[in-house]
Amino acid sequence: MLKQRLASHLPNSVILHGTVEAGIRYGLTEKLGTMLYVPERSVGDSGCSSLVVATPAFSTKKVQSLSVFWNTEEKDEEVARMLGSLPGLDWRKPVFFSISPKTISSKLVSMAKNQLLGDRDVEAHIFDDSRMLVHRATKLPHYHIPEGFYLDTLRPKDTPTVMSSWKYRWTESQTGLETLLQSVPSVALRKRGDSDPASEDQLVGWCYLYNNGMLGNKFIVPEYRGQGLSSFALRLIPKIYRDGLLPYFAFSTSYNRDGVKFEELGFVKGMDMEAVFYLPKGKTVEGFINTLN
């Protein structure tokens, strides 16, 4: 029923819809301890509120995190009241709202500015201006694996390597990321070791599904960029379709200029997305994240 309710608001509800889908398909709700909340009572004369909350949004215990969606035509005051009543959240401390459509993020900023949500000494900060991309290609382009490389899946022992190279490693604990990588579809590009028996194969690229159902953390080790290797991530797409998830979405953030050119791989631009930090006045996002790493 929750999936159907969220589906009626797609694509705006895609983050929560993907969280529910991936939670069911891969058992992530139980494995990662995700709690889903919906309102008990009606809002005004419009029937039951569309608000859905998933928390925590990430496995880190260092910051409170949640993913939210609601129909933004609902009254800000009532939505803020329900968000403020979520069990276990301390609004006097930093809160991170995971990536969402700008229609949602702008409301979160407005609620903080008007002191509807959070402590009056809290300020809202836009974080990670991004794009959502949708895979529209009916046929995937052919991808040739260069000699000396092979495709694999990520393994638990790869977790430290993946985490050390990730800009957003502060969002996950090592145990949480390892649990995620053991549960969701992933693809790894490895370079075979040399003829020396002691030489190990090297992990040079990876991509996997986030717990919100999005393609995430597409990465190529810097020294292997510019060799036409980045399209290996396409091998993950058929797995996603076979698992019955929504048409494939991905994020392309402004910092990722050296990453894969998603548009060249059959993706088209969808909504603009943003994340929002609620922080005590005087604190900066950069300074706070430095305390998390």
Phi, psi and chi 1 to 4 in degrees:
 res  aa     phi    psi   chi1   chi2   chi3   chi4
   1 MET       -  -39.6  -69.0  176.8   63.0      -
   2 LEU   -65.8  -40.9 -177.4   55.6      -      -
   3 LYS   -59.9  -43.7  -76.8  170.6   54.8  178.6
   4 GLN   -63.9  -42.2  -68.3  175.3  -10.0      -
   5 ARG   -62.0  -43.9  176.7  169.0  148.2 -174.2
   6 LEU   -69.9  -36.3  -72.0  164.9      -      -
   7 ALA   -61.8  -29.3      -      -      -      -
   8 SER   -68.8  -13.1   67.7      -      -      -
   9 HIS  -112.2   10.2  -66.3  -76.5      -      -
  10 LEU   -66.5  148.0  -72.1  170.6      -      -
  11 PRO   -85.6   -5.4   33.2  -36.4      -      -
  12 ASN   -59.7  -29.5  -69.1  -36.9      -      -
  13 SER   -94.4   16.8   63.2      -      -      -
  14 VAL   -60.9  -34.4   65.9      -      -      -
  15 ILE   -65.9  -46.5  -60.5  -61.1      -      -
  16 LEU   -71.5  -37.6  -93.4  -61.7      -      -
  17 HIS   -61.3  -44.0 -166.8  -75.7      -      -
  18 GLY   -66.2  -35.5      -      -      -      -
  19 THR   -63.2  -42.5  -61.3      -      -      -
  20 VAL   -68.3  -45.8  174.1      -      -      -
  21 GLU   -58.8  -52.1  -74.9  -86.3   20.6      -
  22 ALA   -66.6  -35.5      -      -      -      -
  23 GLY   -60.7  -40.5      -      -      -      -
  24 ILE   -74.5  -49.4  -65.9  170.6      -      -
  25 ARG   -65.5  -38.3 -179.5   65.2 -179.9   81.0
  26 TYR  -114.3    8.6  -52.8  113.1      -      -
  27 GLY    68.5   23.7      -      -      -      -
  28 LEU   -72.9  -28.7  -62.3  178.7      -      -
  29 THR   -56.5  -45.8  -54.2      -      -      -
  30 GLU   -77.1  -44.6  -66.8   79.1   15.0      -
  31 LYS   -64.7  -36.4  -67.9  176.8 -177.5  177.8
  32 LEU  -102.2   -1.0  -62.6  177.3      -      -
  33 GLY    68.5   34.8      -      -      -      -
  34 THR   -78.1  132.9  -53.1      -      -      -
  35 MET  -106.3  134.1  -59.2  -64.3  -67.1      -
  36 LEU  -108.7  131.7  -66.2  167.5      -      -
  37 TYR  -125.0  137.5  -67.3   99.1      -      -
  38 VAL  -133.4  153.5  -64.0      -      -      -
  39 PRO   -66.9  149.7  -19.0   31.4      -      -
  40 GLU   -85.8  -30.9  -78.0 -173.4  -31.9      -
  41 ARG  -118.9  167.0   69.8  178.8 -172.3   83.5
  42 SER   -73.2  158.9  -62.1      -      -      -
  43 VAL  -114.9  114.9  175.5      -      -      -
  44 GLY    56.9 -138.5      -      -      -      -
  45 ASP  -103.4    9.0  -62.6  -36.0      -      -
  46 SER   -94.8    7.8   59.2      -      -      -
  47 GLY    85.8 -162.8      -      -      -      -
  48 CYS   -64.9  137.6 -175.5      -      -      -
  49 SER   -63.1  148.8  169.8      -      -      -
  50 SER   -85.3    1.2   59.9      -      -      -
  51 LEU   -60.5  131.5  178.5   66.8      -      -
  52 VAL  -135.7  134.4 -179.3      -      -      -
  53 VAL  -128.1  135.5  178.7      -      -      -
  54 ALA  -120.1  126.7      -      -      -      -
  55 THR  -147.3  140.9 -175.0      -      -      -
  56 PRO   -73.6  156.5   28.7  -35.1      -      -
  57 ALA   -77.7  -24.8      -      -      -      -
  58 PHE  -134.8  170.2  -48.4  111.1      -      -
  59 SER   -85.9  -11.0   61.7      -      -      -
  60 THR   -63.4  145.8 -178.1      -      -      -
  61 LYS  -101.9    3.4  -58.9  -69.1 -166.9  -97.9
  62 LYS   -82.6  -17.4  -63.4  179.0  179.8  179.6
  63 VAL  -148.9  143.5   62.6      -      -      -
  64 GLN   -71.5  135.3  -58.0  173.6  106.7      -
  65 SER  -140.8  148.0   63.6      -      -      -
  66 LEU  -154.4  155.4   58.2  161.4      -      -
  67 SER  -111.2  137.4  -62.9      -      -      -
  68 VAL  -134.9  150.6  -62.0      -      -      -
  69 PHE  -148.8  141.5  168.4   77.1      -      -
  70 TRP  -158.1  161.2   72.2   91.6      -      -
  71 ASN   -71.2  115.4 -178.6  -11.6      -      -
  72 THR   -72.3    0.7   52.8      -      -      -
  73 GLU   -78.3  -13.6  -65.6 -180.0   -0.2      -
  74 GLU   -69.9  158.5  -64.6  176.2   23.1      -
  75 LYS   -68.4  129.9  -67.5 -178.4  178.2  179.2
  76 ASP   -56.7  -41.3  -69.6   -1.3      -      -
  77 GLU   -61.5  -41.1  -67.3   81.3    0.9      -
  78 GLU   -72.8  -41.2 -168.2   63.5   21.9      -
  79 VAL   -63.5  -42.7  173.8      -      -      -
  80 ALA   -62.0  -39.4      -      -      -      -
  81 ARG   -61.5  -42.7 -175.2 -162.6   62.9   77.0
  82 MET   -69.0  -41.5  -70.3 -175.3  -72.8      -
  83 LEU   -62.6  -39.5  -72.4  172.0      -      -
  84 GLY   -67.9  -18.0      -      -      -      -
  85 SER   -95.6    4.9   68.3      -      -      -
  86 LEU   -60.0  131.1  -74.0  167.5      -      -
  87 PRO   -68.3  141.0   19.7  -27.5      -      -
  88 GLY    86.4   -5.5      -      -      -      -
  89 LEU   -99.4  132.8  -99.2   73.9      -      -
  90 ASP  -106.6  104.6 -175.1  -11.1      -      -
  91 TRP   -75.4   -3.1  -67.9   96.1      -      -
  92 ARG   -82.2  -12.0  -63.1  166.5  -61.6 -179.6
  93 LYS  -109.3  165.0  -63.1  179.4  179.7  178.9
  94 PRO   -57.4  140.3  -28.2   36.8      -      -
  95 VAL  -131.0  134.2  177.2      -      -      -
  96 PHE  -113.1  121.1 -179.5   67.2      -      -
  97 PHE   -94.3  117.4  -67.5   91.0      -      -
  98 SER   -61.5  167.6 -179.8      -      -      -
  99 ILE   -50.4  138.4 -161.8   85.0      -      -
 100 SER  -154.7  166.0   61.1      -      -      -
 101 PRO   -58.7  152.2  -22.5   32.9      -      -
 102 LYS   -61.3  -25.8  -77.5 -167.8  173.6 -176.8
 103 THR   -61.9  -34.7   52.1      -      -      -
 104 ILE   -78.5  -48.2  -63.1  -71.6      -      -
 105 SER   -61.2  -36.9   63.0      -      -      -
 106 SER   -65.6  -34.1   63.3      -      -      -
 107 LYS   -67.1  -40.9  -72.3  -73.0 -173.3  178.8
 108 LEU   -63.2  -38.6  -66.7  169.2      -      -
 109 VAL   -65.6  -44.5  171.2      -      -      -
 110 SER   -63.1  -39.5  176.3      -      -      -
 111 MET   -62.5  -39.8  -72.9  176.1 -179.2      -
 112 ALA   -68.4  -43.1      -      -      -      -
 113 LYS   -61.6  -38.0 -177.3  178.1 -180.0  179.2
 114 ASN   -90.8    8.0  -65.3  -35.7      -      -
 115 GLN    59.1   35.5  -61.6 -177.2    3.1      -
 116 LEU   -88.0  -24.2  -62.9  177.6      -      -
 117 LEU  -141.3  130.2 -177.3   60.8      -      -
 118 GLY    90.4  168.1      -      -      -      -
 119 ASP   -64.7  149.2 -173.3  -86.7      -      -
 120 ARG   -64.6  -15.0   67.2  179.2   56.9 -167.4
 121 ASP   -94.4   17.2  -68.3  -35.7      -      -
 122 VAL  -103.4  141.5  161.8      -      -      -
 123 GLU  -118.9  147.3  -70.9 -178.8  -40.1      -
 124 ALA   -95.3  136.2      -      -      -      -
 125 HIS  -125.9  126.6  -59.7 -100.3      -      -
 126 ILE   -71.1  135.2  -65.1  -64.8      -      -
 127 PHE  -137.1  135.4  174.7   72.9      -      -
 128 ASP    64.1   69.0 -168.0   18.9      -      -
 129 ASP   -67.1  120.2 -171.2    4.0      -      -
 130 SER  -137.9  175.4  -52.7      -      -      -
 131 ARG  -122.5  145.7  -68.9 -176.2  -64.4  170.9
 132 MET   -98.6  131.1 -175.6 -177.2   74.1      -
 133 LEU  -115.1  145.1  -55.8  177.8      -      -
 134 VAL  -118.7  133.2 -172.5      -      -      -
 135 HIS   -82.5  118.3 -167.2  -98.6      -      -
 136 ARG  -113.0   -9.3  -64.1  -63.7 -166.2 -165.1
 137 ALA   -66.1  131.7      -      -      -      -
 138 THR   -78.7  -22.2   56.4      -      -      -
 139 LYS  -136.5  129.4 -176.2  177.8  179.9 -178.7
 140 LEU   -75.5  138.6  -65.5  176.2      -      -
 141 PRO   -64.9  151.4   21.7  -31.2      -      -
 142 HIS   -66.8  138.8  176.0   71.5      -      -
 143 TYR  -125.2  120.0  174.3   62.0      -      -
 144 HIS   -95.2  126.8  173.0   69.4      -      -
 145 ILE   -81.0  117.5  -56.6  173.6      -      -
 146 PRO   -60.8  154.1  -20.4   32.4      -      -
 147 GLU   -60.5  136.3 -175.2  176.5   -6.2      -
 148 GLY    93.4   -6.4      -      -      -      -
 149 PHE  -117.4  159.5  -64.4   85.1      -      -
 150 TYR  -153.0  157.1   67.0   96.6      -      -
 151 LEU   -94.6  146.8  -71.9  177.5      -      -
 152 ASP  -152.2 -174.9 -168.4   14.5      -      -
 153 THR  -110.4  161.8   57.5      -      -      -
 154 LEU   -70.7  145.3  -72.5  168.8      -      -
 155 ARG  -118.9  160.1  -52.5  165.8 -172.4  167.7
 156 PRO   -52.7  -36.3  -28.6   36.0      -      -
 157 LYS   -68.9  -13.5   70.1  174.9 -174.5  178.0
 158 ASP   -82.3  -10.7  -64.2  -38.0      -      -
 159 THR   -55.2  -47.9  -58.0      -      -      -
 160 PRO   -60.3  -37.8  -24.9   36.2      -      -
 161 THR   -65.9  -46.5  -59.7      -      -      -
 162 VAL   -61.2  -44.7  171.7      -      -      -
 163 MET   -67.2  -39.7 -177.0  164.6  -92.9      -
 164 SER   -66.4  -24.5   66.0      -      -      -
 165 SER   -98.9    2.1  -56.6      -      -      -
 166 TRP   -99.4  125.5 -168.8   20.8      -      -
 167 LYS   -59.5  -34.5  179.7 -179.1  176.5   69.5
 168 TYR  -103.8   31.8  -59.1  120.3      -      -
 169 ARG   -63.0  -20.6   57.1 -176.5  173.1  -88.0
 170 TRP   -66.8  -14.8   55.0  -90.5      -      -
 171 THR   -79.1  -18.3   62.3      -      -      -
 172 GLU  -126.4  144.7  -55.5  -75.2   -4.8      -
 173 SER   -80.2  160.7   66.7      -      -      -
 174 GLN   -63.0  -39.5 -177.2  157.6  -40.3      -
 175 THR   -64.7  -41.8  -59.8      -      -      -
 176 GLY   -64.1  -43.7      -      -      -      -
 177 LEU   -65.9  -39.3 -177.8   58.6      -      -
 178 GLU   -62.8  -41.5 -176.1  172.5  -47.5      -
 179 THR   -61.8  -42.9  -62.3      -      -      -
 180 LEU   -62.2  -47.1 -176.2   65.6      -      -
 181 LEU   -65.8  -27.6  -63.5 -176.7      -      -
 182 GLN   -77.4  -14.3  -73.2  179.8  -51.2      -
 183 SER  -108.4  -32.4  -54.6      -      -      -
 184 VAL  -105.4  161.6  -60.0      -      -      -
 185 PRO   -61.5  142.3  -22.0   33.3      -      -
 186 SER  -148.8  164.2   66.1      -      -      -
 187 VAL  -138.0  137.9   61.1      -      -      -
 188 ALA  -127.6  138.5      -      -      -      -
 189 LEU  -106.5  123.0 -179.2   66.8      -      -
 190 ARG  -121.9  146.7  -58.0 -174.6 -167.9  -87.9
 191 LYS  -104.7  128.0 -173.4  176.4 -174.7  -60.8
 192 ARG   -65.7  144.0  -61.0 -172.2 -172.0  -79.8
 193 GLY   -69.3  167.2      -      -      -      -
 194 ASP   -77.6 -170.9   55.5   34.5      -      -
 195 SER   -69.0  -14.8   56.2      -      -      -
 196 ASP   -65.0  121.7 -175.5  -13.5      -      -
 197 PRO   -56.7  -25.1  -23.4   33.6      -      -
 198 ALA   -83.6   -8.0      -      -      -      -
 199 SER   -79.8  127.2  176.4      -      -      -
 200 GLU   -95.7  152.0  -65.2 -175.1   -1.7      -
 201 ASP   -66.0  145.9  -65.4   -7.9      -      -
 202 GLN  -107.2  131.6 -178.8 -174.7    0.6      -
 203 LEU   -77.6  117.1  176.7   64.1      -      -
 204 VAL  -115.9  -10.8  -59.8      -      -      -
 205 GLY  -162.5  153.4      -      -      -      -
 206 TRP  -159.4  161.7   55.6   85.0      -      -
 207 CYS  -160.4  144.3 -172.3      -      -      -
 208 TYR  -152.6  173.1   55.8   88.1      -      -
 209 LEU   -90.4  130.8 -154.3   67.9      -      -
 210 TYR   -73.1  168.3  -75.0  150.6      -      -
 211 ASN   -70.4   -9.2   65.5  -26.9      -      -
 212 ASN   -98.3   14.1   58.1   19.0      -      -
 213 GLY    82.4    8.7      -      -      -      -
 214 MET  -100.5  145.2  -56.7  -66.0  151.7      -
 215 LEU   -61.2  128.7  168.9   68.7      -      -
 216 GLY  -140.1  160.9      -      -      -      -
 217 ASN    51.1   49.0 -159.8    4.6      -      -
 218 LYS   -71.8  121.5  168.4   67.1 -173.0   68.2
 219 PHE  -145.5  139.1 -169.3   82.8      -      -
 220 ILE  -123.0  130.5  -71.3  -77.8      -      -
 221 VAL   -56.0  133.0  173.5      -      -      -
 222 PRO   -49.3  -41.3  -30.6   36.2      -      -
 223 GLU   -71.1   -7.8   55.0  -96.5   38.7      -
 224 TYR  -109.0    7.4  -70.3   95.2      -      -
 225 ARG   -77.1  158.2  -66.7  172.7 -174.9  171.8
 226 GLY    79.7   12.1      -      -      -      -
 227 GLN  -112.8   12.4  -59.4 -178.6   32.6      -
 228 GLY    74.1   25.2      -      -      -      -
 229 LEU   -92.0  -17.3  -61.0  175.5      -      -
 230 SER   -65.2  -23.0   62.1      -      -      -
 231 SER   -75.2    2.5   56.8      -      -      -
 232 PHE   -58.5  -25.3   79.4   91.5      -      -
 233 ALA   -63.2  -19.7      -      -      -      -
 234 LEU   -58.9  -26.2  -68.0  171.9      -      -
 235 ARG   -66.3  -15.5  -66.5  -63.3 -179.1   91.4
 236 LEU   -80.2  -25.2 -171.9   54.0      -      -
 237 ILE   -63.3  -47.2  -65.5  175.3      -      -
 238 PRO   -58.8  -32.6  -24.0   34.5      -      -
 239 LYS   -62.9  -41.3  -63.4 -178.9 -177.3 -179.8
 240 ILE   -64.3  -45.8  -55.5  -57.5      -      -
 241 TYR   -62.5  -42.8  -80.5  126.3      -      -
 242 ARG   -63.2  -31.1  -76.7 -163.0  -61.3  -90.6
 243 ASP   -79.9    0.1  -76.1   -7.5      -      -
 244 GLY    80.6   17.2      -      -      -      -
 245 LEU   -78.8  172.0  -88.7   71.6      -      -
 246 LEU   -62.4  161.5  -73.9  169.9      -      -
 247 PRO   -47.8  141.5  -29.3   35.8      -      -
 248 TYR   -66.0  128.0 -155.0   70.3      -      -
 249 PHE  -114.9  157.3  -63.7   84.7      -      -
 250 ALA  -154.0  162.4      -      -      -      -
 251 PHE  -109.4  139.6  -64.5  130.0      -      -
 252 SER  -124.8  101.7  176.7      -      -      -
 253 THR   -88.9  160.1   54.5      -      -      -
 254 SER   -63.9  -27.6   56.3      -      -      -
 255 TYR   -76.4  -17.6   82.6   90.0      -      -
 256 ASN   -87.2   49.9 -167.7   24.0      -      -
 257 ARG   -70.5  -23.9  -65.2 -174.2  178.5   90.7
 258 ASP   -95.1    1.4  -63.8  -35.5      -      -
 259 GLY   -85.0 -166.0      -      -      -      -
 260 VAL   -65.6  142.2   61.1      -      -      -
 261 LYS   -87.6   92.2  -57.3  -62.2 -173.4  -67.6
 262 PHE   -59.4  -35.2  -77.5  102.9      -      -
 263 GLU   -60.6  -31.0  -66.8   84.8  -11.0      -
 264 GLU   -76.1   -9.4  -62.6  174.8    3.8      -
 265 LEU  -108.0   14.9  -56.7 -179.7      -      -
 266 GLY    98.8   11.5      -      -      -      -
 267 PHE   -95.3  147.2  -70.1   88.0      -      -
 268 VAL  -122.6  155.0  -64.2      -      -      -
 269 LYS   -70.9  133.9 -177.2  179.0  179.1 -179.3
 270 GLY  -108.7 -132.3      -      -      -      -
 271 MET   -78.2  155.4  -62.7  179.4  -62.5      -
 272 ASP   -80.0  140.9  -70.2  -32.5      -      -
 273 MET  -129.5  155.2  -47.9  -74.8  -78.3      -
 274 GLU  -148.4  153.2  -68.4  174.7  -29.3      -
 275 ALA  -109.2  159.2      -      -      -      -
 276 VAL  -133.8  131.7  175.9      -      -      -
 277 PHE  -103.9  130.4 -108.6  121.3      -      -
 278 TYR   -98.1  116.0  -86.2   22.7      -      -
 279 LEU  -129.8  152.7  -66.0  174.2      -      -
 280 PRO   -57.9  144.5  -24.0   33.8      -      -
 281 LYS   -56.5  137.5  -71.5 -177.1  178.2  178.8
 282 GLY    96.3  -16.0      -      -      -      -
 283 LYS   -89.1  145.4  -61.2  -72.4 -174.5 -179.4
 284 THR  -108.0  153.9   65.0      -      -      -
 285 VAL   -60.8  -46.4  171.2      -      -      -
 286 GLU   -60.0  -45.0 -177.8  179.0    2.7      -
 287 GLY   -64.0  -40.0      -      -      -      -
 288 PHE   -68.6  -42.8 -179.8   68.5      -      -
 289 ILE   -61.9  -35.1  -70.7  177.6      -      -
 290 ASN   -60.4  -27.5  -74.4  -21.0      -      -
 291 THR   -77.4  -16.5   69.9      -      -      -
 292 LEU   -90.7  -29.9  -56.9  177.0      -      -
 293 ASN   -74.1      -  -74.0  -36.4      -      -
